[in-house]
Amino acid sequence: MIARLASGIAAISLLLSVGAPLAAAKPITIERIVAKINEEIITLSELQDLVKDENKKIRGKFTGKELESRLREMELAALDMLIEEKLILQRAKDIDVSVKEKELETAIQVVLDRNRIQADQLGPFLAAEGRSLDSFREKMRQSILIKKIEGREVNFRLSVSEQEVADFYQANIEQFRKGEARRIRQIFFPVPQKASKDEDEEQRAKASAAFKRVKGNGKDFASIAKKVSEGPASARGGDLGFIKKGELFPEFEKIIFSMPVGKTGEVIRTKAGYHILFVESERPGKVTTLDLISGRIRNRLYKEKRAKRHREWISELKRAAFLEIDFNPQANRTEAKGSFEALFRDVREQISFKLIAVQLLKSSDVIGREKMFWTYGSSRRDERWQSEKLKVDDKLFLGIDDIEGLQSIHREFVNPDPATNLYIYEHNYLLPNSYLGKVSFADLIKEFSLSPKKKKIGLVTDEDRVRLEFEVKVEKTRSIIADPKEIK
C-alpha cells in the first residue's frame, strides 16, 4: 500500500483538579484518541512517539509550506502504519497465533549478538535511549507475531513456477543482454540552437584547444575533462559509462566502435555542440543464459507477488474491520477547518492511477534512441525519487510491458497528493538530460472527477512534449470513517 497519510499535531493534554486548590492538585493527562480499530485505539502520544525522531529531521531541513507538507505526509503515513499493525495483531489473536517464550528469548539473543551486547547490558542500553526492558520485549514479541501471521496468511503457498521464470526471461531478454559495449569519456562544448556564428566559433575554438591537449594523451583525458568540459559529466572526468550497440544512431555508433581502445577521437560536431570522445575500455557482448539468472528472476517475481498479496491482505483486514480516524493536524496547526477535515472524514474511496503508456511527442533526434525517466515531487527542486531510464521504441513509445519492469512506486499512485507532480525527462548519451514537462496529479484528479466512469485517462505535459496514459481503479475502503453498512 502506498502511504497516503500526512501532517502532525501538537500534543494536547488537560490538567484537571478535583476537590482541591489548583496548587495542590495532581496533573492528570487526558489522552487524545486519534484512531479506533474495532475495540482498540491509537492515542496521540503513540503517534508522536513513533515520529519524534523523523519530526526533528524534517523540521531541521524545511520551513513554511514545504515543512507543513512534509510533516503531513510523514505523520499520516505513520498513523496508517500503526493502524495496519493493530489490524495484523488483532488477526493473530483471532486465529490463535502466539509467540512462545523460547521464541522470544531466541530472537532477543540474536539482537544482542548482532549488536555485541551482553544480556546484563541491555537494560542500561535501553534506559539510555529512554526505553524500558518490558517495552522492548513487548515490541519484539509483536514483531515475531507479525512475521508469523504474515508467513501463514501472505507467504503460505506463494511460489514462482519454472514457467513463470522462463516467460519473464523471454519477455525481458534485453535486460539480460550484455552487448558489446565501450566505456566512453567525453569533453563537450554545447552550442545553443539559435547561437550566432561568433558563439559557434567560440565553442569550436574551445574544442580545438582541448583536443590538442588530449590528443594522444589518454591518461590525462579525465583530468582535462574535469577542467574544461562544459558537459553534464565533467565532474566525473567526462565518464559516460558503458555504451552498448544499438543505443546510438548508426553514424555515431560507427565512430565509437571503430575507435581503438585507449585512443581519442577527432572533434565531432552535432546539433548539440562539439564532442571529443575517448574510448577507455571495451566489454564483449553476450546474453546471460537463463540458468545463470533464474535465481535472480525468481526472487524478483516472488517479491512482487508477495508485495501484491500483502497489499490485498491488508485491504481485506481493513474491509473486515470498523475504523474511525479523528486526526486532522493541519486544522490544529492553522486553526482552519474545511478541506483537510473533509478529506479525512468524508473520503470513502481509494483511487489508484497506474501508468500504462508514455508517448514521446517530439524527439531531439541528435545522437541516438532516446531513454526516458521521470521524477516525483512537489517541485523540481524537491524530486523525491527518480525512475529507471527506459528506452523508447522506433515510434518513440513506452508500453505497459516496458513500464511494468519498474518498481511499483514509480508506476502506481494511490490517492496521490494533489500538490505533487511527475516531471518527465529525456536522457540521451553524451548530452545533458532534457526536461520535457510535468503532469500534475491535481489535473489528473480533476480529469477523473469530471468523468468518474473513465477507466483510462491521458494527459499531455505542460511542455506538449510527452503524453502519459493512466489506468484508473476505484475501490471502496474503510481506511477513513465509514459505516460498515456502506461497504458492499
Helices and strands as residue ranges (DSSP letters): G 22-24, E 33-37, E 40-43, H 44-61, H 64-94, H 101-115, H 119-128, H 133-150, I 151-155, H 162-171, G 173-176, E 177-178, E 181-190, H 197-214, G 218-220, H 221-228, G 234-236, E 239-244, H 250-258, E 268-269, E 273-283, E 286-287, H 290-319, E 323-325, H 329-334, H 339-346, E 349-360, E 371-377, E 383-386, E 390-391, E 397-398, H 400-403, G 408-410, E 412-414, E 421-427, E 434-440, H 441-450, E 456-460, E 466-476, G 484-486
